[in-house]
Amino acid sequence: MGFNIRNNKQKILGRTYTLASIMVVLFLVLTARLAYIQLYDNSSLQTMANRQYYYEENVKNIPFKLLDRNNKELFNYEKKYYAVVDISNFIALNNKENLPEVQSLTYTLRNYNKDYDLTLAKYAKEGRQYFDIDKETYDKLKSIKNVKGFYAYESEEAAKDINSNIRNVLARGSKISDSTKLKDEGTLEREIYEFVKNNKYTKVRFEKDVSGNIIDENLVENKENLNVKLTLDKEVQELSEKVLRDEKYKDMSQIGVVMMEADSGKILSMALKDDYGNNVNIGTPSENGFYVGSIFKTIVYEGAVDKGIVSNTESFNLVNGLFPKSKEKKFTYTMKEAFISSSNNTFAQIGWRVGMKNLYDYANKQGLFSKVLNLQDEKVGEIEGFETKNSQDIITNTSIGQTVRATPLEALTIPNTIANNGIYVKPRIIDSILKEDGSVVKKYESESNKIISKGTAQTIKDSMIEVVNNDLGTGKKAMVSGAEVGGKTGTTEYWIKDKDNKDVECSDGWFAGFFKYNNKYYSMVVFVPQIIKTDAGGGTASYVFKDIVEGIVKNKYLK
């Protein structure tokens, strides 16, 4: 008997311990869960709770500001207006007491668009239903009060798109080919993304009471957001785009323009005629940029003068059989005359004496064979056949730019080094990263190196001015009355297949030049690809250069 009692007590005690252990474990699990919620998951739960007391809507479609050098927003914004119905609350909370207001709302929406029929709301899926409206309808709806589960708001939406416009390129952190993947680490777009990825969208908040009435409306802005200030000038960028899209250039499928401030390297404009076409400014769709043609003669000229290889007074006779299709204006040239009239025959002879190594070194030191901005799709230039030893043909063709590939962005430094007294400045497009209050988080600085002497630069600068002003010059169409303009034209010729699979002769046109405005030098490259049977270098590209400079002077931009 006693044994049984003891045994029963032990069983009861054991069960008690087991139950206590289970209770302790459950308590610990609940405690851990509560701690997790408070420490890690409270924001999402808080958001869910808050939705009972207010509605929120984004009033901008981009979470940061992309500013030009004068702190103007580079994106143009369009006002948009929306009416919103919270289906479940609209059906459940409105009744006969506010029927006139509900009817007024229904009629106003239907009057704007006959398909906006709130009498069908009970058949709609739960959640919020959005209606695009205009400003007039928005104003009418805002005057209607005492309707539960309804509100209207206005937003400012940036005109952004997936294309080659430089604004959209820099603002997009993901790849176009796969939007689920970010652009590569080390690219400029990825760097911008990393700065702004934690930004919050500006929102409008509608607070409501327990009965569902909207009782307050306010703007919610994140003061910790970071913004990106570029070196672009919005006025010059838009002017460049306007010029390229002028009726006179309607036959050109694409044109690229890059412009920068000579002494600072700040890119002021990076424009395309067709934002939905290839981004020729960074070399797409090529592998290594485009053949630069005669603008490379500027590099040959630098080597010849800077190394003292050719004197200003030395004359060159044409070599028989060398570039027989080239149109020569004289039989004998000085180096300056050959540059002004773009003599292929003479510059091949000069290139032989300068040598391939010097040609490569002068070009390489000015960034022609390396990425400039480090954009995701940016190409890198090269000299085809550079590794070929002692090849007269390679040196001959390199001297007139027929083996040299570069992007317009890379080629921008060719005229810029001359305009900047022999100092190479690497182009850049970001000025700084800013807080909302304007304070600087990161400031970007220019990189520069002395490449040629000031005297060499002045000699070539004078020749580039003559290219535009001399009767022998190939760039006379770039002349701007009352302004100092210099440059070098370039044309490359090749054959392509047309839509009927026939061979068609094409040419790419270049004008790489500088202009002086308000006692300051600016450099600009114009590139016109695939022009069929036309004088590309001295024609279209020069005209574009002229039109942009004249527009800047006329409108008094770049103050």
C-alpha positions as CSV (number, residue, x, y, z in Angstrom):
1,M,0.0,0.0,0.0
2,G,2.7,2.5,1.0
3,F,4.7,1.5,-2.0
4,N,1.8,2.3,-4.3
5,I,1.3,5.7,-2.8
6,R,5.0,6.5,-3.2
7,N,4.9,5.3,-6.8
8,N,1.8,7.5,-7.6
9,K,3.5,10.5,-6.0
10,Q,6.5,10.0,-8.2
11,K,4.3,9.7,-11.3
12,I,2.5,12.9,-10.4
13,L,5.8,14.7,-9.7
14,G,7.2,13.5,-13.0
15,R,4.2,14.7,-14.9
16,T,4.5,18.0,-13.1
17,Y,8.1,18.4,-14.1
18,T,7.2,17.5,-17.7
19,L,4.4,20.0,-17.8
20,A,6.6,22.7,-16.1
21,S,9.3,22.0,-18.7
22,I,6.9,22.4,-21.5
23,M,5.6,25.6,-20.0
24,V,9.1,26.9,-19.7
25,V,10.0,26.0,-23.3
26,L,6.8,27.7,-24.5
27,F,7.6,30.8,-22.4
28,L,11.1,31.0,-23.9
29,V,9.8,30.5,-27.4
30,L,7.2,33.3,-26.9
31,T,9.8,35.5,-25.3
32,A,12.2,35.0,-28.2
33,R,9.4,35.6,-30.7
34,L,8.4,38.8,-28.9
35,A,12.0,40.0,-28.9
36,Y,12.4,39.2,-32.6
37,I,9.2,41.2,-33.4
38,Q,10.4,44.2,-31.3
39,L,13.9,44.2,-32.6
40,Y,13.6,43.0,-36.2
41,D,10.1,42.8,-37.5
42,N,8.4,45.7,-35.8
43,S,8.6,48.0,-38.9
44,S,6.4,45.8,-41.1
45,L,3.9,45.2,-38.2
46,Q,3.9,48.8,-37.4
47,T,3.1,49.6,-41.0
48,M,0.2,47.2,-41.0
49,A,-1.1,48.8,-37.8
50,N,-0.7,52.3,-39.2
51,R,-2.7,51.4,-42.3
52,Q,-5.7,51.4,-40.1
53,Y,-5.2,55.1,-39.3
54,Y,-3.8,56.6,-42.6
55,Y,-3.3,56.1,-46.3
56,E,0.0,56.9,-48.0
57,E,0.9,57.4,-51.6
58,N,4.2,58.2,-53.4
59,V,4.1,61.7,-54.9
60,K,7.3,61.3,-56.9
61,N,8.5,58.3,-59.0
62,I,12.2,58.7,-58.2
63,P,13.6,58.7,-54.7
64,F,16.4,61.2,-55.3
65,K,17.1,64.4,-57.1
66,L,19.4,64.5,-60.2
67,L,20.7,68.0,-60.2
68,D,22.6,70.0,-62.8
69,R,25.6,72.2,-62.0
70,N,23.2,75.1,-61.1
71,N,21.1,72.9,-58.8
72,K,18.2,72.6,-61.3
73,E,16.5,69.2,-61.5
74,L,17.6,67.5,-64.7
75,F,14.4,65.5,-65.0
76,N,11.4,67.4,-66.2
77,Y,8.4,66.6,-64.0
78,E,4.8,66.3,-65.1
79,K,1.9,66.8,-62.7
80,K,-0.4,63.8,-62.4
81,Y,-3.7,63.5,-60.6
82,Y,-5.3,60.4,-59.1
83,A,-8.6,59.5,-57.4
84,V,-8.4,56.5,-55.1
85,V,-11.2,54.3,-53.7
86,D,-10.5,51.9,-50.9
87,I,-13.1,49.3,-52.0
88,S,-13.9,47.6,-48.7
89,N,-14.1,50.8,-46.6
90,F,-16.0,52.6,-49.4
91,I,-18.7,49.9,-49.4
92,A,-18.8,49.3,-45.7
93,L,-18.6,52.7,-44.2
94,N,-20.7,54.9,-46.5
95,N,-24.5,55.0,-45.9
96,K,-27.7,57.0,-46.4
97,E,-26.4,59.8,-44.3
98,N,-23.7,60.8,-46.8
99,L,-25.5,59.6,-49.9
100,P,-25.5,63.0,-51.6
101,E,-21.7,63.3,-51.3
102,V,-21.2,59.7,-52.6
103,Q,-23.5,60.5,-55.6
104,S,-21.6,63.7,-56.2
105,L,-18.3,61.8,-56.2
106,T,-19.8,59.2,-58.5
107,Y,-21.1,61.7,-61.0
108,T,-17.9,63.7,-61.0
109,L,-15.8,60.7,-61.8
110,R,-18.2,59.4,-64.5
111,N,-18.4,62.8,-66.0
112,Y,-14.6,62.7,-66.6
113,N,-14.6,59.2,-67.9
114,K,-17.8,57.1,-68.4
115,D,-15.9,54.0,-67.5
116,Y,-15.2,55.3,-64.0
117,D,-18.4,53.8,-62.5
118,L,-18.4,53.6,-58.7
119,T,-21.8,51.9,-58.7
120,L,-19.8,48.8,-59.7
121,A,-17.4,49.1,-56.7
122,K,-19.1,46.2,-54.9
123,Y,-18.1,43.9,-57.7
124,A,-14.4,45.0,-57.6
125,K,-11.6,43.2,-55.9
126,E,-10.7,44.3,-52.4
127,G,-7.9,46.8,-52.1
128,R,-7.4,50.3,-53.6
129,Q,-8.7,51.2,-57.1
130,Y,-6.9,54.1,-58.8
131,F,-8.4,56.5,-61.4
132,D,-6.3,58.8,-63.6
133,I,-7.9,62.2,-63.7
134,D,-7.2,65.8,-64.8
135,K,-6.6,69.0,-62.7
136,E,-10.2,70.2,-63.1
137,T,-11.7,66.9,-61.9
138,Y,-9.1,66.8,-59.1
139,D,-10.2,70.2,-57.8
140,K,-13.9,69.2,-57.9
141,L,-13.2,66.0,-56.0
142,K,-11.1,67.7,-53.3
143,S,-14.2,69.9,-52.6
144,I,-16.3,66.8,-51.8
145,K,-16.1,65.9,-48.1
146,N,-17.5,63.2,-45.8
147,V,-16.9,60.3,-48.2
148,K,-15.2,57.4,-46.4
149,G,-12.7,55.2,-48.2
150,F,-11.9,57.9,-50.8
151,Y,-9.2,60.5,-51.4
152,A,-7.5,62.3,-54.3
153,Y,-3.9,63.4,-54.6
154,E,-1.5,64.9,-57.0
155,S,2.1,63.7,-57.8
156,E,5.1,65.0,-59.8
157,E,6.4,62.2,-62.1
158,A,9.8,62.5,-63.6
159,A,9.9,61.9,-67.4
160,K,12.3,59.0,-67.0
161,D,12.5,56.1,-69.4
162,I,14.6,53.1,-70.4
163,N,16.8,54.6,-73.1
164,S,20.2,56.1,-73.8
165,N,19.5,59.6,-72.5
166,I,22.3,60.3,-70.1
167,R,19.8,61.3,-67.3
168,N,18.1,57.8,-67.6
169,V,21.5,56.0,-67.9
170,L,22.8,57.5,-64.6
171,A,19.5,57.2,-62.7
172,R,19.1,53.5,-63.5
173,G,21.0,51.1,-61.2
174,S,19.7,47.9,-62.8
175,K,20.7,46.4,-66.2
176,I,18.5,46.9,-69.2
177,S,19.0,43.4,-70.3
178,D,17.9,42.0,-66.9
179,S,16.2,44.4,-64.5
180,T,16.6,42.0,-61.6
181,K,20.4,42.4,-61.8
182,L,22.3,45.5,-60.7
183,K,24.9,47.0,-63.0
184,D,28.4,45.8,-62.3
185,E,30.3,46.9,-59.3
186,G,32.8,49.7,-60.1
187,T,30.5,51.2,-62.7
188,L,29.4,54.8,-62.3
189,E,25.7,53.8,-62.3
190,R,26.3,51.3,-59.5
191,E,28.2,53.9,-57.5
192,I,25.3,56.3,-57.7
193,Y,22.9,53.5,-56.8
194,E,24.8,52.6,-53.7
195,F,24.5,56.2,-52.5
196,V,20.8,56.5,-53.0
197,K,19.5,52.9,-52.4
198,N,18.3,53.7,-48.9
199,N,16.5,56.8,-49.9
200,K,12.7,57.1,-49.1
201,Y,10.1,58.3,-51.6
202,T,8.3,61.5,-50.8
203,K,4.8,60.6,-49.8
204,V,1.5,62.3,-49.1
205,R,-0.3,60.9,-46.0
206,F,-4.0,61.0,-45.4
207,E,-4.9,60.5,-41.7
208,K,-8.3,59.1,-40.9
209,D,-10.4,58.7,-37.7
210,V,-12.0,55.5,-36.4
211,S,-15.0,56.1,-38.6
212,G,-12.9,56.3,-41.8
213,N,-13.1,60.1,-42.3
214,I,-10.0,61.8,-43.7
215,I,-9.1,64.3,-41.0
216,D,-5.6,65.5,-42.2
217,E,-3.3,65.5,-45.2
218,N,0.4,66.2,-45.1
219,L,3.6,65.6,-47.0
220,V,6.1,63.1,-45.7
221,E,9.7,63.8,-46.7
222,N,12.9,62.0,-45.7
223,K,15.5,64.6,-44.6
224,E,18.2,61.9,-44.7
225,N,17.9,61.3,-48.5
226,L,21.0,61.8,-50.6
227,N,20.9,63.6,-54.0
228,V,23.3,63.6,-57.0
229,K,24.6,66.8,-58.4
230,L,26.0,66.4,-61.9
231,T,28.3,68.7,-64.0
232,L,25.7,68.9,-66.8
233,D,24.2,72.2,-67.6
234,K,20.4,71.7,-68.2
235,E,20.1,74.6,-70.5
236,V,23.0,73.5,-72.7
237,Q,21.9,69.9,-72.6
238,E,18.4,70.8,-73.8
239,L,19.8,73.2,-76.4
240,S,22.0,70.4,-77.8
241,E,19.1,68.0,-78.0
242,K,17.0,70.6,-79.7
243,V,19.6,71.3,-82.3
244,L,20.1,67.6,-83.1
245,R,16.4,67.1,-83.6
246,D,16.0,70.1,-85.9
247,E,14.4,69.5,-89.3
248,K,17.6,70.1,-91.1
249,Y,19.1,66.9,-89.6
250,K,16.1,64.7,-90.3
251,D,18.0,62.4,-92.6
252,M,20.5,61.5,-89.9
253,S,19.3,58.5,-87.9
254,Q,21.7,59.4,-85.0
255,I,24.0,62.2,-83.9
256,G,26.1,62.4,-80.7
257,V,27.4,65.5,-79.0
258,V,29.7,65.7,-76.0
259,M,30.8,69.1,-74.5
260,M,33.0,70.0,-71.6
261,E,34.6,72.9,-69.8
262,A,38.2,72.9,-70.9
263,D,40.0,73.7,-67.7
264,S,37.9,71.6,-65.3
265,G,36.8,68.5,-67.3
266,K,33.2,69.1,-66.3
267,I,30.9,67.6,-68.9
268,L,28.2,70.2,-69.7
269,S,26.3,68.2,-72.3
270,M,26.1,64.6,-73.5
271,A,23.3,64.6,-76.0
272,L,21.9,62.2,-78.7
273,K,19.5,62.9,-81.5
274,D,17.6,59.7,-80.8
275,D,17.5,58.6,-77.2
276,Y,16.1,55.3,-78.2
277,G,18.9,54.6,-80.7
278,N,22.5,53.5,-80.0
279,N,24.4,55.5,-77.4
280,V,27.2,56.4,-79.9
281,N,28.7,58.9,-77.3
282,I,30.0,55.9,-75.4
283,G,30.7,53.7,-78.4
284,T,27.7,51.4,-78.7
285,P,27.0,49.3,-80.7
286,S,30.7,48.9,-81.6
287,E,33.3,46.8,-79.7
288,N,36.0,49.4,-79.4
289,G,34.4,52.7,-80.5
290,F,34.5,54.1,-84.0
291,Y,37.2,54.9,-86.5
292,V,38.2,58.5,-85.8
293,G,39.6,59.5,-89.1
294,S,41.4,62.7,-89.5
295,I,40.8,64.1,-86.1
296,F,43.7,61.8,-85.1
297,K,46.0,64.1,-87.1
298,T,45.9,66.4,-84.1
299,I,47.7,63.7,-82.1
300,V,50.3,63.2,-85.0
301,Y,50.7,67.0,-85.0
302,E,51.4,67.0,-81.3
303,G,54.1,64.4,-81.5
304,A,55.8,66.1,-84.5
305,V,55.9,69.5,-82.8
306,D,56.5,68.5,-79.2
307,K,59.3,66.1,-80.1
308,G,60.9,68.6,-82.5
309,I,60.6,66.0,-85.3
310,V,59.2,68.4,-87.9
311,S,59.8,72.2,-88.1
312,N,57.1,74.7,-89.0
313,T,58.9,75.7,-92.2
314,E,59.7,72.2,-93.5
315,S,57.9,71.3,-96.8
316,F,56.5,67.9,-97.9
317,N,56.0,66.9,-101.5
318,L,53.2,64.4,-102.2
319,V,54.3,60.8,-102.6
320,N,53.1,59.2,-105.7
321,G,50.7,56.3,-105.2
322,L,50.0,57.1,-101.6
323,F,46.2,57.4,-101.0
324,P,45.5,58.0,-104.7
325,K,41.7,58.6,-104.0
326,S,42.4,61.4,-101.6
327,K,41.6,64.9,-102.8
328,E,44.7,67.1,-102.4
329,K,44.6,70.9,-102.7
330,K,48.3,71.4,-103.2
331,F,51.4,69.4,-104.4
332,T,53.6,70.7,-101.6
333,Y,52.6,71.4,-98.0
334,T,54.1,72.7,-94.7
335,M,52.9,70.7,-91.7
336,K,50.4,73.5,-90.8
337,E,49.0,73.7,-94.3
338,A,48.6,69.9,-94.4
339,F,46.7,70.0,-91.1
340,I,44.4,72.8,-92.2
341,S,43.5,71.1,-95.5
342,S,43.7,67.6,-94.0
343,S,46.3,66.2,-96.4
344,N,46.4,62.4,-96.0
345,N,49.5,62.0,-98.1
346,T,51.5,64.5,-96.1
347,F,50.3,63.3,-92.6
348,A,51.3,59.8,-93.5
349,Q,54.8,61.0,-94.1
350,I,54.8,62.9,-90.9
351,G,53.5,59.8,-89.0
352,W,56.4,57.7,-90.4
353,R,58.8,60.1,-88.7
354,V,56.9,60.4,-85.4
355,G,56.7,56.6,-85.2
356,M,54.0,54.2,-83.8
357,K,55.2,54.3,-80.2
358,N,55.0,58.1,-80.0
359,L,51.6,58.1,-81.7
360,Y,50.3,55.5,-79.2
361,D,51.8,57.2,-76.2
362,Y,50.4,60.7,-76.9
363,A,47.0,59.2,-77.5
364,N,47.1,56.9,-74.5
365,K,48.1,59.7,-72.2
366,Q,45.0,61.6,-73.2
367,G,42.7,58.7,-72.4
368,L,41.9,57.5,-75.9
369,F,42.3,53.8,-74.9
370,S,40.6,53.7,-71.5
371,K,37.1,54.2,-70.1
372,V,36.4,57.8,-69.2
373,L,33.3,57.7,-67.0
374,N,33.2,54.0,-66.4
375,L,29.6,53.5,-67.5
376,Q,28.3,50.0,-67.8
377,D,28.1,50.0,-71.6
378,E,31.0,52.3,-72.3
379,K,33.5,51.0,-74.9
380,V,37.3,51.4,-74.9
381,G,39.3,52.6,-77.9
382,E,42.3,51.0,-79.6
383,I,44.7,51.1,-82.4
384,E,44.1,48.1,-84.6
385,G,47.4,46.4,-85.5
386,F,49.4,48.2,-82.9
387,E,51.2,45.0,-81.9
388,T,52.3,44.4,-85.5
389,K,56.0,45.2,-85.5
390,N,57.5,47.6,-88.1
391,S,54.4,47.6,-90.3
392,Q,54.6,50.6,-92.7
393,D,50.9,50.1,-93.6
394,I,49.8,50.2,-90.0
395,I,51.7,53.5,-89.3
396,T,50.5,55.0,-92.6
397,N,46.8,54.3,-91.8
398,T,47.2,55.2,-88.1
399,S,48.6,58.6,-89.1
400,I,45.2,59.5,-90.7
401,G,43.1,57.8,-88.1
402,Q,42.0,54.8,-90.2
403,T,43.1,52.2,-87.7
404,V,42.3,54.2,-84.6
405,R,39.0,53.5,-82.8
406,A,37.6,55.7,-80.0
407,T,34.3,56.9,-78.6
408,P,33.2,60.5,-78.9
409,L,33.6,60.7,-75.1
410,E,37.2,59.6,-75.4
411,A,37.9,61.8,-78.4
412,L,36.7,64.9,-76.4
413,T,40.2,65.2,-74.9
414,I,41.8,65.7,-78.4
415,P,40.7,69.3,-78.8
416,N,40.5,69.9,-75.1
417,T,44.2,69.3,-74.4
418,I,45.0,71.9,-77.1
419,A,42.4,74.4,-75.8
420,N,43.8,73.8,-72.2
421,N,47.4,74.8,-73.0
422,G,48.7,71.3,-73.3
423,I,47.1,69.9,-70.1
424,Y,45.0,66.8,-70.3
425,V,41.9,66.9,-68.0
426,K,39.9,63.7,-67.6
427,P,36.2,64.4,-68.4
428,R,33.8,63.9,-65.4
429,I,30.1,64.1,-65.0
430,I,29.5,63.9,-61.3
431,D,30.1,67.0,-59.2
432,S,29.1,65.8,-55.7
433,I,26.7,63.8,-53.5
434,L,24.5,66.1,-51.4
435,K,22.3,65.8,-48.4
436,E,18.8,67.3,-48.6
437,D,20.0,70.4,-46.8
438,G,22.7,70.9,-49.5
439,S,25.7,69.8,-47.4
440,V,28.3,67.8,-49.3
441,V,28.8,64.1,-48.6
442,K,31.3,63.5,-51.3
443,K,33.0,65.9,-53.7
444,Y,34.5,64.7,-57.0
445,E,37.7,66.3,-58.3
446,S,39.3,66.5,-61.7
447,E,42.3,64.5,-62.8
448,S,44.9,66.3,-65.0
449,N,48.3,65.9,-66.5
450,K,50.6,68.0,-68.6
451,I,51.0,66.2,-72.0
452,I,52.6,68.8,-74.3
453,S,54.2,72.2,-73.8
454,K,52.2,75.3,-73.9
455,G,54.0,76.4,-77.0
456,T,53.1,73.2,-78.8
457,A,49.5,73.6,-77.8
458,Q,49.5,77.2,-79.0
459,T,50.9,76.2,-82.4
460,I,48.2,73.6,-82.9
461,K,45.5,75.8,-81.5
462,D,46.4,78.4,-84.2
463,S,46.2,75.7,-86.9
464,M,42.8,74.5,-85.6
465,I,41.4,78.0,-85.8
466,E,42.7,78.2,-89.4
467,V,40.8,74.9,-90.2
468,V,37.7,76.9,-89.6
469,N,38.7,80.3,-91.0
470,N,41.3,79.6,-93.8
471,D,40.2,79.0,-97.4
472,L,42.1,75.7,-97.3
473,G,40.3,74.7,-94.2
474,T,37.9,71.7,-94.1
475,G,35.9,73.0,-91.2
476,K,34.7,76.4,-92.5
477,K,31.0,75.4,-91.9
478,A,31.7,75.5,-88.1
479,M,32.6,79.2,-88.2
480,V,30.6,81.4,-85.8
481,S,30.6,85.1,-86.3
482,G,32.4,87.0,-83.6
483,A,33.6,83.9,-81.7
484,E,36.9,82.1,-81.6
485,V,36.3,78.6,-82.9
486,G,38.9,75.9,-83.8
487,G,38.7,72.3,-84.6
488,K,39.5,69.3,-86.9
489,T,37.2,67.5,-89.2
490,G,37.3,63.7,-89.7
491,T,35.7,61.3,-92.1
492,T,35.9,57.5,-92.3
493,E,34.6,55.6,-95.2
494,Y,33.3,52.0,-95.4
495,W,30.6,49.8,-97.0
496,I,27.5,48.3,-95.5
497,K,24.6,46.2,-96.7
498,D,21.3,48.1,-97.2
499,K,17.8,46.6,-96.7
500,D,18.0,45.0,-100.2
501,N,21.4,43.5,-99.4
502,K,23.2,45.8,-101.7
503,D,26.6,47.3,-100.9
504,V,26.3,51.0,-100.0
505,E,29.2,53.4,-99.3
506,C,28.9,55.2,-96.0
507,S,31.0,57.5,-93.9
508,D,31.1,58.6,-90.3
509,G,31.6,62.3,-89.7
510,W,33.5,64.0,-86.9
511,F,34.1,67.5,-85.8
512,A,36.4,67.8,-82.7
513,G,36.8,71.4,-81.7
514,F,36.8,74.2,-79.1
515,F,35.2,77.6,-78.8
516,K,35.9,80.6,-76.5
517,Y,33.0,82.2,-74.8
518,N,33.1,84.8,-72.0
519,N,36.9,84.4,-71.9
520,K,36.6,80.7,-71.2
521,Y,37.3,77.7,-73.4
522,Y,35.0,74.8,-74.0
523,S,35.6,71.7,-76.0
524,M,33.0,69.7,-78.1
525,V,32.9,66.6,-80.2
526,V,30.2,66.0,-82.8
527,F,29.8,62.5,-84.2
528,V,27.5,61.6,-87.1
529,P,27.5,57.9,-88.0
530,Q,26.5,56.1,-91.2
531,I,26.0,59.0,-93.5
532,I,25.4,57.7,-97.1
533,K,27.3,59.5,-99.9
534,T,27.9,62.8,-98.2
535,D,30.7,65.0,-97.0
536,A,30.4,63.9,-93.4
537,G,33.3,65.5,-91.7
538,G,33.3,69.0,-93.2
539,G,29.5,69.0,-93.5
540,T,26.9,67.8,-91.0
541,A,29.2,67.5,-87.9
542,S,30.6,71.0,-88.5
543,Y,27.1,72.5,-88.9
544,V,25.9,70.9,-85.7
545,F,28.9,72.3,-83.9
546,K,28.1,75.8,-85.3
547,D,24.4,75.6,-84.4
548,I,25.1,74.7,-80.8
549,V,27.7,77.4,-80.2
550,E,25.4,80.0,-81.8
551,G,22.6,78.8,-79.6
552,I,24.8,79.3,-76.5
553,V,25.9,82.8,-77.5
554,K,22.4,83.8,-78.6
555,N,20.7,82.6,-75.3
556,K,23.6,83.8,-73.1
557,Y,24.1,80.4,-71.5
558,L,27.2,79.3,-69.6
559,K,27.3,82.4,-67.5
